[in-house]
């Protein structure tokens, strides 16, 4: 039995028949592509939801959601009270100005091409606090252009040893690990939350005498009004750099509130603090931004005995600062 094959000569095919075959081929191609995309999307969704240890979300360059798994959707609801959807702009659902600004710093770094790790606190189920180790990375297209952000968040809350080392040792060997939870994003020193934890930890006889120094960078509001916030921020960073350089390894420098900072000096009594303050003042005299000289006021108090209440010592240091500001030059 002889097999026969119909041969179609495209050149002689009628126009309407050719158009019909082209349309049919196009429809078949679209259907095949749709099936592949659906399969890929289904596979991606399965992977996202199967990774129970991770909270995952992706954003475009305008910081709108491209994708997320159910764990991130739950976190957004618990932490920000928002029901997110694809296309929601993440900064629009966060009420806290500080949290928006801190996250924006990280978003800008990723969109600039950085890949790094950070630590952050999240609100989990029933209001529980979740410590997340965030892995940030840019999303690139086939031309290597950055088109978005992806973040994988690992829950490390139950890793008690990890949390203990993070709080007690502080100086991690991994310089790529940063913290939205415990670092001030403008200056790089610790924030008030970390200061309060460290104050409680250092309030122990093995660290006495414990000195608390409050520092105010004077005239920042005037600088912001006259020269802009960018100049004010530079002035703050330079002043804090002097503070950090003048401290020892065991000292803790933290941002307390706005233009006010606090330094904890364990095993340091009043005379040594006075000498440290003199060094700070001398070095501050060398700091200028656009001919603006930095003016800084200090106030301190020292706890010597277990019977002294740390709250009283802290208030004494703050009152000392307020009195000193009245005598110091304010820009």
ABEGO torsion letter per residue (X at the ends): XBBBBBBBBAAABBAAAAAAAAAAAAAAAAAAAAAAAAAAAAAAAAAAAABAABBBBBBBAAGBBABBBAAAAAAAAAAAGBBBBBGBBAAAABABAAAAAAAAAAAAAAAAGBBBBBBBBBBBBGGBBBBBBBBBBBBBBAAGBBAEBBBBBBBAAABAAAAAAAAAAGBBABAABBBAAABBAAAGBBBAAAAAAAAAAABBAAAOBBBBBBBBBBGAAAAAAAAEAAAAAAAAAAAAAAAAAABBAABBBBBABEABBBBBBBGBBAAAAAAAAAAAAAAAAABBBGGBBBBBBBBBBBBABAABBAAAAAAAAAAAAAAAAAABBBX
